[in-house]
Every structure is written in C-alpha cells, then in structure tokens.
Amino acid sequence: MRFRYEVSIGCEDLGHRVTIRYRLPSSGYSDVIGVLETCDEESFGVRDRTGTLRKVARGDVVAAKVVAPPER
C-alpha cells in the first residue's frame, strides 16, 4: 500500500490543533503537534504541549493536517 503525503493546513486554520511532519536538516523527519499560532508565506508556528512555539519552514513540510483535540 502506498501513502501520499498531503499538506492540508493553511492560515485559515489558526487556533486549531494541527500535526506537521517536516524534513530535518541532517536527514530524516520529525513531527510537531499543537495549536497553530502563526502562519505566513514562509513558515508555520505551532505551540506544542510544553508551551514552546516551534517554527517550521513551509519548504520543509511534507505533510500537515488539522487533528482533533486530545481526549481527556
């Protein structure tokens, strides 16, 4: 089975919980999940669960989507 990565978030999703998979400079990939707080033509800013604002360059993003809030 083949999977197709898709970036399906944008600035209209500010305030929503998202997950982003992005390329690392050294090689490989990493993920960030949290609230999309900033968005512009160059990057996304996601506030993770530790409260850190993590900036991800749009050119490094390979997949992204809105996700449901965590269950309590």
PyMOL Python script that loads the backbone (N, CA, C, O; Angstrom):
from pymol import cmd

cmd.read_pdbstr("""\
ATOM      1  N   MET A   1       0.848  -1.175   0.000  1.00  0.00           N
ATOM      2  CA  MET A   1       0.000   0.000   0.000  1.00  0.00           C
ATOM      3  C   MET A   1       0.892   1.238   0.000  1.00  0.00           C
ATOM      4  O   MET A   1       1.857   1.306   0.762  1.00  0.00           O
ATOM      5  N   ARG A   2       0.582   2.198  -0.835  1.00  0.00           N
ATOM      6  CA  ARG A   2       1.335   3.443  -0.904  1.00  0.00           C
ATOM      7  C   ARG A   2       0.559   4.543  -0.208  1.00  0.00           C
ATOM      8  O   ARG A   2      -0.670   4.596  -0.262  1.00  0.00           O
ATOM      9  N   PHE A   3       1.304   5.419   0.445  1.00  0.00           N
ATOM     10  CA  PHE A   3       0.699   6.559   1.113  1.00  0.00           C
ATOM     11  C   PHE A   3       1.114   7.820   0.385  1.00  0.00           C
ATOM     12  O   PHE A   3       2.231   7.908  -0.125  1.00  0.00           O
ATOM     13  N   ARG A   4       0.239   8.779   0.334  1.00  0.00           N
ATOM     14  CA  ARG A   4       0.548  10.057  -0.292  1.00  0.00           C
ATOM     15  C   ARG A   4       0.465  11.138   0.771  1.00  0.00           C
ATOM     16  O   ARG A   4      -0.599  11.380   1.341  1.00  0.00           O
ATOM     17  N   TYR A   5       1.580  11.780   1.032  1.00  0.00           N
ATOM     18  CA  TYR A   5       1.597  12.870   1.998  1.00  0.00           C
ATOM     19  C   TYR A   5       0.898  14.079   1.399  1.00  0.00           C
ATOM     20  O   TYR A   5       0.981  14.331   0.197  1.00  0.00           O
ATOM     21  N   GLU A   6       0.203  14.828   2.264  1.00  0.00           N
ATOM     22  CA  GLU A   6      -0.537  15.985   1.803  1.00  0.00           C
ATOM     23  C   GLU A   6      -0.455  17.079   2.857  1.00  0.00           C
ATOM     24  O   GLU A   6      -0.581  16.807   4.051  1.00  0.00           O
ATOM     25  N   VAL A   7      -0.249  18.293   2.425  1.00  0.00           N
ATOM     26  CA  VAL A   7      -0.279  19.446   3.319  1.00  0.00           C
ATOM     27  C   VAL A   7      -1.657  20.068   3.171  1.00  0.00           C
ATOM     28  O   VAL A   7      -1.960  20.695   2.156  1.00  0.00           O
ATOM     29  N   SER A   8      -2.487  19.892   4.190  1.00  0.00           N
ATOM     30  CA  SER A   8      -3.864  20.365   4.097  1.00  0.00           C
ATOM     31  C   SER A   8      -4.192  21.349   5.216  1.00  0.00           C
ATOM     32  O   SER A   8      -5.306  21.355   5.740  1.00  0.00           O
ATOM     33  N   ILE A   9      -3.213  22.184   5.580  1.00  0.00           N
ATOM     34  CA  ILE A   9      -3.467  23.273   6.522  1.00  0.00           C
ATOM     35  C   ILE A   9      -3.036  24.575   5.874  1.00  0.00           C
ATOM     36  O   ILE A   9      -2.243  24.595   4.932  1.00  0.00           O
ATOM     37  N   GLY A  10      -3.575  25.651   6.400  1.00  0.00           N
ATOM     38  CA  GLY A  10      -3.214  26.983   5.929  1.00  0.00           C
ATOM     39  C   GLY A  10      -3.518  27.995   7.012  1.00  0.00           C
ATOM     40  O   GLY A  10      -3.886  27.630   8.129  1.00  0.00           O
ATOM     41  N   CYS A  11      -3.367  29.247   6.687  1.00  0.00           N
ATOM     42  CA  CYS A  11      -3.582  30.306   7.673  1.00  0.00           C
ATOM     43  C   CYS A  11      -5.025  30.340   8.188  1.00  0.00           C
ATOM     44  O   CYS A  11      -5.284  30.865   9.271  1.00  0.00           O
ATOM     45  N   GLU A  12      -5.953  29.788   7.426  1.00  0.00           N
ATOM     46  CA  GLU A  12      -7.349  29.720   7.880  1.00  0.00           C
ATOM     47  C   GLU A  12      -7.515  28.773   9.074  1.00  0.00           C
ATOM     48  O   GLU A  12      -8.569  28.766   9.709  1.00  0.00           O
ATOM     49  N   ASP A  13      -6.491  27.980   9.383  1.00  0.00           N
ATOM     50  CA  ASP A  13      -6.547  27.025  10.494  1.00  0.00           C
ATOM     51  C   ASP A  13      -5.910  27.559  11.773  1.00  0.00           C
ATOM     52  O   ASP A  13      -5.718  26.801  12.724  1.00  0.00           O
ATOM     53  N   LEU A  14      -5.580  28.844  11.815  1.00  0.00           N
ATOM     54  CA  LEU A  14      -5.032  29.432  13.045  1.00  0.00           C
ATOM     55  C   LEU A  14      -5.971  29.154  14.207  1.00  0.00           C
ATOM     56  O   LEU A  14      -7.187  29.306  14.085  1.00  0.00           O
ATOM     57  N   GLY A  15      -5.402  28.746  15.334  1.00  0.00           N
ATOM     58  CA  GLY A  15      -6.194  28.421  16.517  1.00  0.00           C
ATOM     59  C   GLY A  15      -6.617  26.973  16.608  1.00  0.00           C
ATOM     60  O   GLY A  15      -7.124  26.547  17.646  1.00  0.00           O
ATOM     61  N   HIS A  16      -6.421  26.203  15.548  1.00  0.00           N
ATOM     62  CA  HIS A  16      -6.775  24.780  15.555  1.00  0.00           C
ATOM     63  C   HIS A  16      -5.551  23.929  15.912  1.00  0.00           C
ATOM     64  O   HIS A  16      -4.408  24.359  15.761  1.00  0.00           O
ATOM     65  N   ARG A  17      -5.819  22.730  16.382  1.00  0.00           N
ATOM     66  CA  ARG A  17      -4.749  21.778  16.684  1.00  0.00           C
ATOM     67  C   ARG A  17      -4.338  21.098  15.383  1.00  0.00           C
ATOM     68  O   ARG A  17      -5.182  20.612  14.631  1.00  0.00           O
ATOM     69  N   VAL A  18      -3.044  21.071  15.130  1.00  0.00           N
ATOM     70  CA  VAL A  18      -2.526  20.504  13.885  1.00  0.00           C
ATOM     71  C   VAL A  18      -1.357  19.574  14.167  1.00  0.00           C
ATOM     72  O   VAL A  18      -0.765  19.599  15.246  1.00  0.00           O
ATOM     73  N   THR A  19      -1.043  18.765  13.185  1.00  0.00           N
ATOM     74  CA  THR A  19       0.179  17.974  13.209  1.00  0.00           C
ATOM     75  C   THR A  19       0.929  18.268  11.922  1.00  0.00           C
ATOM     76  O   THR A  19       0.334  18.353  10.847  1.00  0.00           O
ATOM     77  N   ILE A  20       2.251  18.423  12.044  1.00  0.00           N
ATOM     78  CA  ILE A  20       3.097  18.727  10.891  1.00  0.00           C
ATOM     79  C   ILE A  20       4.283  17.772  10.899  1.00  0.00           C
ATOM     80  O   ILE A  20       4.960  17.617  11.916  1.00  0.00           O
ATOM     81  N   ARG A  21       4.529  17.136   9.764  1.00  0.00           N
ATOM     82  CA  ARG A  21       5.736  16.317   9.566  1.00  0.00           C
ATOM     83  C   ARG A  21       6.662  17.118   8.650  1.00  0.00           C
ATOM     84  O   ARG A  21       6.253  17.602   7.595  1.00  0.00           O
ATOM     85  N   TYR A  22       7.923  17.244   9.082  1.00  0.00           N
ATOM     86  CA  TYR A  22       8.860  18.065   8.315  1.00  0.00           C
ATOM     87  C   TYR A  22      10.232  17.412   8.236  1.00  0.00           C
ATOM     88  O   TYR A  22      10.602  16.588   9.072  1.00  0.00           O
ATOM     89  N   ARG A  23      10.984  17.808   7.194  1.00  0.00           N
ATOM     90  CA  ARG A  23      12.336  17.291   6.978  1.00  0.00           C
ATOM     91  C   ARG A  23      13.301  17.931   7.961  1.00  0.00           C
ATOM     92  O   ARG A  23      13.219  19.128   8.237  1.00  0.00           O
ATOM     93  N   LEU A  24      14.217  17.127   8.486  1.00  0.00           N
ATOM     94  CA  LEU A  24      15.285  17.627   9.338  1.00  0.00           C
ATOM     95  C   LEU A  24      16.482  17.999   8.465  1.00  0.00           C
ATOM     96  O   LEU A  24      16.690  17.392   7.414  1.00  0.00           O
ATOM     97  N   PRO A  25      17.274  18.994   8.888  1.00  0.00           N
ATOM     98  CA  PRO A  25      18.431  19.397   8.088  1.00  0.00           C
ATOM     99  C   PRO A  25      19.447  18.267   7.887  1.00  0.00           C
ATOM    100  O   PRO A  25      20.044  18.147   6.817  1.00  0.00           O
ATOM    101  N   SER A  26      19.636  17.450   8.909  1.00  0.00           N
ATOM    102  CA  SER A  26      20.642  16.382   8.829  1.00  0.00           C
ATOM    103  C   SER A  26      20.188  15.219   7.953  1.00  0.00           C
ATOM    104  O   SER A  26      20.998  14.647   7.224  1.00  0.00           O
ATOM    105  N   SER A  27      18.959  14.877   8.010  1.00  0.00           N
ATOM    106  CA  SER A  27      18.275  13.835   7.240  1.00  0.00           C
ATOM    107  C   SER A  27      17.195  13.270   8.134  1.00  0.00           C
ATOM    108  O   SER A  27      17.272  13.376   9.358  1.00  0.00           O
ATOM    109  N   GLY A  28      16.215  12.686   7.542  1.00  0.00           N
ATOM    110  CA  GLY A  28      15.105  12.141   8.304  1.00  0.00           C
ATOM    111  C   GLY A  28      13.989  13.163   8.461  1.00  0.00           C
ATOM    112  O   GLY A  28      13.979  14.218   7.827  1.00  0.00           O
ATOM    113  N   TYR A  29      13.044  12.806   9.337  1.00  0.00           N
ATOM    114  CA  TYR A  29      11.848  13.615   9.540  1.00  0.00           C
ATOM    115  C   TYR A  29      11.561  13.748  11.027  1.00  0.00           C
ATOM    116  O   TYR A  29      12.052  12.969  11.844  1.00  0.00           O
ATOM    117  N   SER A  30      10.756  14.752  11.361  1.00  0.00           N
ATOM    118  CA  SER A  30      10.271  14.928  12.721  1.00  0.00           C
ATOM    119  C   SER A  30       8.837  15.419  12.640  1.00  0.00           C
ATOM    120  O   SER A  30       8.377  15.861  11.587  1.00  0.00           O
ATOM    121  N   ASP A  31       8.137  15.335  13.762  1.00  0.00           N
ATOM    122  CA  ASP A  31       6.744  15.771  13.829  1.00  0.00           C
ATOM    123  C   ASP A  31       6.574  16.770  14.959  1.00  0.00           C
ATOM    124  O   ASP A  31       7.275  16.721  15.970  1.00  0.00           O
ATOM    125  N   VAL A  32       5.626  17.678  14.766  1.00  0.00           N
ATOM    126  CA  VAL A  32       5.206  18.576  15.845  1.00  0.00           C
ATOM    127  C   VAL A  32       3.682  18.564  15.831  1.00  0.00           C
ATOM    128  O   VAL A  32       3.052  18.571  14.774  1.00  0.00           O
ATOM    129  N   ILE A  33       3.108  18.544  17.033  1.00  0.00           N
ATOM    130  CA  ILE A  33       1.662  18.591  17.171  1.00  0.00           C
ATOM    131  C   ILE A  33       1.333  19.645  18.212  1.00  0.00           C
ATOM    132  O   ILE A  33       1.968  19.714  19.264  1.00  0.00           O
ATOM    133  N   GLY A  34       0.337  20.464  17.913  1.00  0.00           N
ATOM    134  CA  GLY A  34      -0.059  21.527  18.830  1.00  0.00           C
ATOM    135  C   GLY A  34      -0.975  22.506  18.126  1.00  0.00           C
ATOM    136  O   GLY A  34      -1.534  22.206  17.071  1.00  0.00           O
ATOM    137  N   VAL A  35      -1.122  23.683  18.720  1.00  0.00           N
ATOM    138  CA  VAL A  35      -2.025  24.701  18.195  1.00  0.00           C
ATOM    139  C   VAL A  35      -1.276  25.588  17.206  1.00  0.00           C
ATOM    140  O   VAL A  35      -0.200  26.105  17.508  1.00  0.00           O
ATOM    141  N   LEU A  36      -1.853  25.755  16.034  1.00  0.00           N
ATOM    142  CA  LEU A  36      -1.266  26.624  15.013  1.00  0.00           C
ATOM    143  C   LEU A  36      -1.479  28.066  15.442  1.00  0.00           C
ATOM    144  O   LEU A  36      -2.608  28.558  15.453  1.00  0.00           O
ATOM    145  N   GLU A  37      -0.377  28.752  15.801  1.00  0.00           N
ATOM    146  CA  GLU A  37      -0.467  30.125  16.307  1.00  0.00           C
ATOM    147  C   GLU A  37      -0.006  31.177  15.313  1.00  0.00           C
ATOM    148  O   GLU A  37      -0.490  32.308  15.340  1.00  0.00           O
ATOM    149  N   THR A  38       0.927  30.817  14.431  1.00  0.00           N
ATOM    150  CA  THR A  38       1.372  31.781  13.426  1.00  0.00           C
ATOM    151  C   THR A  38       1.426  31.092  12.078  1.00  0.00           C
ATOM    152  O   THR A  38       1.621  29.882  11.971  1.00  0.00           O
ATOM    153  N   CYS A  39       1.245  31.916  11.049  1.00  0.00           N
ATOM    154  CA  CYS A  39       1.249  31.389   9.690  1.00  0.00           C
ATOM    155  C   CYS A  39       1.546  32.548   8.750  1.00  0.00           C
ATOM    156  O   CYS A  39       0.924  33.607   8.831  1.00  0.00           O
ATOM    157  N   ASP A  40       2.500  32.333   7.863  1.00  0.00           N
ATOM    158  CA  ASP A  40       2.770  33.306   6.816  1.00  0.00           C
ATOM    159  C   ASP A  40       3.282  32.557   5.592  1.00  0.00           C
ATOM    160  O   ASP A  40       3.251  31.327   5.560  1.00  0.00           O
ATOM    161  N   GLU A  41       3.746  33.278   4.601  1.00  0.00           N
ATOM    162  CA  GLU A  41       4.188  32.644   3.358  1.00  0.00           C
ATOM    163  C   GLU A  41       5.432  31.785   3.545  1.00  0.00           C
ATOM    164  O   GLU A  41       5.718  30.922   2.715  1.00  0.00           O
ATOM    165  N   GLU A  42       6.185  32.013   4.640  1.00  0.00           N
ATOM    166  CA  GLU A  42       7.451  31.314   4.847  1.00  0.00           C
ATOM    167  C   GLU A  42       7.409  30.188   5.871  1.00  0.00           C
ATOM    168  O   GLU A  42       8.190  29.241   5.777  1.00  0.00           O
ATOM    169  N   SER A  43       6.496  30.276   6.864  1.00  0.00           N
ATOM    170  CA  SER A  43       6.542  29.287   7.948  1.00  0.00           C
ATOM    171  C   SER A  43       5.214  29.134   8.667  1.00  0.00           C
ATOM    172  O   SER A  43       4.295  29.942   8.529  1.00  0.00           O
ATOM    173  N   PHE A  44       5.155  28.052   9.446  1.00  0.00           N
ATOM    174  CA  PHE A  44       4.067  27.805  10.389  1.00  0.00           C
ATOM    175  C   PHE A  44       4.656  27.875  11.789  1.00  0.00           C
ATOM    176  O   PHE A  44       5.804  27.479  11.989  1.00  0.00           O
ATOM    177  N   GLY A  45       3.899  28.368  12.759  1.00  0.00           N
ATOM    178  CA  GLY A  45       4.315  28.373  14.154  1.00  0.00           C
ATOM    179  C   GLY A  45       3.317  27.583  14.980  1.00  0.00           C
ATOM    180  O   GLY A  45       2.141  27.940  15.053  1.00  0.00           O
ATOM    181  N   VAL A  46       3.788  26.508  15.602  1.00  0.00           N
ATOM    182  CA  VAL A  46       2.918  25.610  16.364  1.00  0.00           C
ATOM    183  C   VAL A  46       3.345  25.630  17.831  1.00  0.00           C
ATOM    184  O   VAL A  46       4.514  25.405  18.145  1.00  0.00           O
ATOM    185  N   ARG A  47       2.395  25.900  18.728  1.00  0.00           N
ATOM    186  CA  ARG A  47       2.656  25.869  20.167  1.00  0.00           C
ATOM    187  C   ARG A  47       2.461  24.435  20.635  1.00  0.00           C
ATOM    188  O   ARG A  47       1.342  23.924  20.630  1.00  0.00           O
ATOM    189  N   ASP A  48       3.565  23.775  21.045  1.00  0.00           N
ATOM    190  CA  ASP A  48       3.476  22.374  21.452  1.00  0.00           C
ATOM    191  C   ASP A  48       2.996  22.251  22.894  1.00  0.00           C
ATOM    192  O   ASP A  48       2.743  23.262  23.550  1.00  0.00           O
ATOM    193  N   ARG A  49       2.872  21.053  23.381  1.00  0.00           N
ATOM    194  CA  ARG A  49       2.297  20.818  24.717  1.00  0.00           C
ATOM    195  C   ARG A  49       3.170  21.344  25.853  1.00  0.00           C
ATOM    196  O   ARG A  49       2.684  21.519  26.971  1.00  0.00           O
ATOM    197  N   THR A  50       4.447  21.597  25.585  1.00  0.00           N
ATOM    198  CA  THR A  50       5.325  22.167  26.613  1.00  0.00           C
ATOM    199  C   THR A  50       5.236  23.687  26.650  1.00  0.00           C
ATOM    200  O   THR A  50       5.812  24.328  27.529  1.00  0.00           O
ATOM    201  N   GLY A  51       4.507  24.264  25.686  1.00  0.00           N
ATOM    202  CA  GLY A  51       4.366  25.707  25.619  1.00  0.00           C
ATOM    203  C   GLY A  51       5.375  26.380  24.707  1.00  0.00           C
ATOM    204  O   GLY A  51       5.387  27.605  24.592  1.00  0.00           O
ATOM    205  N   THR A  52       6.220  25.591  24.058  1.00  0.00           N
ATOM    206  CA  THR A  52       7.237  26.124  23.149  1.00  0.00           C
ATOM    207  C   THR A  52       6.621  26.401  21.785  1.00  0.00           C
ATOM    208  O   THR A  52       5.908  25.560  21.238  1.00  0.00           O
ATOM    209  N   LEU A  53       6.899  27.592  21.233  1.00  0.00           N
ATOM    210  CA  LEU A  53       6.461  27.903  19.881  1.00  0.00           C
ATOM    211  C   LEU A  53       7.507  27.359  18.917  1.00  0.00           C
ATOM    212  O   LEU A  53       8.650  27.815  18.911  1.00  0.00           O
ATOM    213  N   ARG A  54       7.119  26.392  18.110  1.00  0.00           N
ATOM    214  CA  ARG A  54       8.044  25.738  17.178  1.00  0.00           C
ATOM    215  C   ARG A  54       7.744  26.228  15.775  1.00  0.00           C
ATOM    216  O   ARG A  54       6.644  26.027  15.259  1.00  0.00           O
ATOM    217  N   LYS A  55       8.726  26.872  15.159  1.00  0.00           N
ATOM    218  CA  LYS A  55       8.591  27.391  13.800  1.00  0.00           C
ATOM    219  C   LYS A  55       9.067  26.336  12.809  1.00  0.00           C
ATOM    220  O   LYS A  55      10.127  25.738  12.992  1.00  0.00           O
ATOM    221  N   VAL A  56       8.289  26.112  11.771  1.00  0.00           N
ATOM    222  CA  VAL A  56       8.632  25.144  10.728  1.00  0.00           C
ATOM    223  C   VAL A  56       8.541  25.861   9.382  1.00  0.00           C
ATOM    224  O   VAL A  56       7.495  26.412   9.036  1.00  0.00           O
ATOM    225  N   ALA A  57       9.625  25.852   8.636  1.00  0.00           N
ATOM    226  CA  ALA A  57       9.632  26.467   7.305  1.00  0.00           C
ATOM    227  C   ALA A  57       8.700  25.698   6.375  1.00  0.00           C
ATOM    228  O   ALA A  57       8.714  24.467   6.362  1.00  0.00           O
ATOM    229  N   ARG A  58       7.912  26.399   5.617  1.00  0.00           N
ATOM    230  CA  ARG A  58       6.976  25.738   4.693  1.00  0.00           C
ATOM    231  C   ARG A  58       7.694  24.815   3.718  1.00  0.00           C
ATOM    232  O   ARG A  58       7.160  23.771   3.342  1.00  0.00           O
ATOM    233  N   GLY A  59       8.886  25.187   3.310  1.00  0.00           N
ATOM    234  CA  GLY A  59       9.642  24.367   2.371  1.00  0.00           C
ATOM    235  C   GLY A  59      10.078  23.036   2.934  1.00  0.00           C
ATOM    236  O   GLY A  59      10.414  22.128   2.175  1.00  0.00           O
ATOM    237  N   ASP A  60      10.082  22.895   4.272  1.00  0.00           N
ATOM    238  CA  ASP A  60      10.476  21.650   4.919  1.00  0.00           C
ATOM    239  C   ASP A  60       9.285  20.736   5.218  1.00  0.00           C
ATOM    240  O   ASP A  60       9.476  19.566   5.552  1.00  0.00           O
ATOM    241  N   VAL A  61       8.064  21.255   5.103  1.00  0.00           N
ATOM    242  CA  VAL A  61       6.858  20.495   5.446  1.00  0.00           C
ATOM    243  C   VAL A  61       6.565  19.476   4.356  1.00  0.00           C
ATOM    244  O   VAL A  61       6.520  19.808   3.172  1.00  0.00           O
ATOM    245  N   VAL A  62       6.364  18.219   4.779  1.00  0.00           N
ATOM    246  CA  VAL A  62       5.992  17.165   3.826  1.00  0.00           C
ATOM    247  C   VAL A  62       4.546  16.713   4.015  1.00  0.00           C
ATOM    248  O   VAL A  62       3.942  16.173   3.088  1.00  0.00           O
ATOM    249  N   ALA A  63       3.981  16.931   5.217  1.00  0.00           N
ATOM    250  CA  ALA A  63       2.592  16.567   5.481  1.00  0.00           C
ATOM    251  C   ALA A  63       2.082  17.396   6.643  1.00  0.00           C
ATOM    252  O   ALA A  63       2.829  17.709   7.571  1.00  0.00           O
ATOM    253  N   ALA A  64       0.806  17.751   6.589  1.00  0.00           N
ATOM    254  CA  ALA A  64       0.205  18.512   7.686  1.00  0.00           C
ATOM    255  C   ALA A  64      -1.310  18.403   7.592  1.00  0.00           C
ATOM    256  O   ALA A  64      -1.882  18.347   6.503  1.00  0.00           O
ATOM    257  N   LYS A  65      -1.949  18.374   8.767  1.00  0.00           N
ATOM    258  CA  LYS A  65      -3.407  18.327   8.790  1.00  0.00           C
ATOM    259  C   LYS A  65      -3.917  18.796  10.137  1.00  0.00           C
ATOM    260  O   LYS A  65      -3.179  18.814  11.122  1.00  0.00           O
ATOM    261  N   VAL A  66      -5.190  19.178  10.173  1.00  0.00           N
ATOM    262  CA  VAL A  66      -5.878  19.517  11.419  1.00  0.00           C
ATOM    263  C   VAL A  66      -6.240  18.209  12.099  1.00  0.00           C
ATOM    264  O   VAL A  66      -6.664  17.259  11.441  1.00  0.00           O
ATOM    265  N   VAL A  67      -6.071  18.157  13.435  1.00  0.00           N
ATOM    266  CA  VAL A  67      -6.413  16.952  14.205  1.00  0.00           C
ATOM    267  C   VAL A  67      -7.340  17.321  15.349  1.00  0.00           C
ATOM    268  O   VAL A  67      -7.425  18.483  15.746  1.00  0.00           O
ATOM    269  N   ALA A  68      -8.025  16.333  15.867  1.00  0.00           N
ATOM    270  CA  ALA A  68      -8.969  16.543  16.958  1.00  0.00           C
ATOM    271  C   ALA A  68      -8.224  16.893  18.256  1.00  0.00           C
ATOM    272  O   ALA A  68      -7.070  16.508  18.440  1.00  0.00           O
ATOM    273  N   PRO A  69      -8.896  17.624  19.145  1.00  0.00           N
ATOM    274  CA  PRO A  69      -8.289  17.915  20.445  1.00  0.00           C
ATOM    275  C   PRO A  69      -7.987  16.622  21.195  1.00  0.00           C
ATOM    276  O   PRO A  69      -8.626  15.599  20.951  1.00  0.00           O
ATOM    277  N   PRO A  70      -7.009  16.664  22.114  1.00  0.00           N
ATOM    278  CA  PRO A  70      -6.704  15.447  22.867  1.00  0.00           C
ATOM    279  C   PRO A  70      -7.883  15.029  23.741  1.00  0.00           C
ATOM    280  O   PRO A  70      -8.629  15.873  24.237  1.00  0.00           O
ATOM    281  N   GLU A  71      -8.042  13.725  23.925  1.00  0.00           N
ATOM    282  CA  GLU A  71      -9.108  13.224  24.794  1.00  0.00           C
ATOM    283  C   GLU A  71      -8.703  13.427  26.236  1.00  0.00           C
ATOM    284  O   GLU A  71      -7.520  13.364  26.570  1.00  0.00           O
ATOM    285  N   ARG A  72      -9.649  13.662  27.063  1.00  0.00           N
ATOM    286  CA  ARG A  72      -9.377  13.913  28.481  1.00  0.00           C
ATOM    287  C   ARG A  72      -9.793  12.744  29.315  1.00  0.00           C
ATOM    288  O   ARG A  72      -9.641  12.771  30.536  1.00  0.00           O
TER     289      ARG A  72
END
""", "prot")
cmd.dss("prot")
cmd.show_as("cartoon", "prot")
cmd.util.cbc("prot")
cmd.orient("prot")
